[in-house]
Amino acid sequence: MFNKKDKTDDKRFDEKLVQTSQQGSLISIWVDRQTGVNYLYTWSAQGCALTPLLDENGKVIVTQIGEAN
């Protein structure tokens, strides 16, 4: 009745880079495994933000799907 897929591969995003500070804030880059789009995610005690990661020309950074891991 329902299509069952392998649970080992159901993650939508991969974390490419994680950086923390002494104040407890977090900066990470997430890669969408379906589209390859890179996102910049920041978190601190004051709040969080998520935005597409842009290159020096203002274009969205896209990773080839096989390279995200």
C-alpha positions as CSV (number, residue, x, y, z in Angstrom):
1,M,0.0,0.0,0.0
2,F,2.8,2.4,0.9
3,N,6.2,2.6,-0.7
4,K,8.7,1.8,2.0
5,K,12.2,3.2,1.5
6,D,15.4,2.3,3.2
7,K,15.6,4.3,6.5
8,T,19.4,4.6,6.3
9,D,19.2,7.1,3.5
10,D,16.3,9.4,4.5
11,K,18.4,12.4,5.6
12,R,17.7,15.5,3.5
13,F,20.7,17.5,4.6
14,D,24.4,16.8,5.3
15,E,26.4,19.0,7.6
16,K,29.5,20.0,5.7
17,L,31.2,22.2,8.3
18,V,30.5,23.0,11.9
19,Q,32.2,25.8,13.8
20,T,31.5,26.8,17.4
21,S,32.7,29.8,19.5
22,Q,33.5,30.1,23.2
23,Q,30.2,32.0,23.7
24,G,28.3,28.9,22.7
25,S,27.2,30.1,19.2
26,L,27.2,27.7,16.2
27,I,27.9,28.2,12.5
28,S,27.4,25.4,10.1
29,I,27.0,24.7,6.4
30,W,24.2,22.3,5.4
31,V,24.1,20.8,1.9
32,D,20.7,19.7,0.6
33,R,21.2,16.1,-0.7
34,Q,18.5,16.5,-3.3
35,T,19.4,19.8,-4.9
36,G,23.0,20.4,-3.8
37,V,22.2,23.9,-2.6
38,N,24.5,25.0,0.3
39,Y,22.9,26.8,3.3
40,L,24.6,28.8,6.1
41,Y,23.0,28.1,9.5
42,T,23.8,30.1,12.6
43,W,22.6,29.6,16.1
44,S,23.1,31.5,19.3
45,A,21.2,32.1,22.5
46,Q,19.5,35.1,20.8
47,G,18.1,33.1,17.9
48,C,19.0,31.3,14.7
49,A,19.1,32.0,11.0
50,L,19.2,30.0,7.8
51,T,20.1,31.4,4.4
52,P,21.5,30.1,1.1
53,L,25.3,30.4,0.9
54,L,26.4,32.8,-1.8
55,D,29.7,33.0,-3.7
56,E,31.6,36.3,-4.4
57,N,29.3,37.0,-7.4
58,G,26.1,36.6,-5.4
59,K,25.2,33.3,-6.9
60,V,24.0,30.3,-4.8
61,I,26.7,27.7,-4.1
62,V,25.7,24.3,-5.4
63,T,27.6,21.2,-4.6
64,Q,27.5,18.2,-7.0
65,I,25.3,15.6,-5.3
66,G,28.0,13.0,-5.1
67,E,30.5,15.4,-3.4
68,A,28.3,16.4,-0.4
69,N,29.6,13.6,1.9
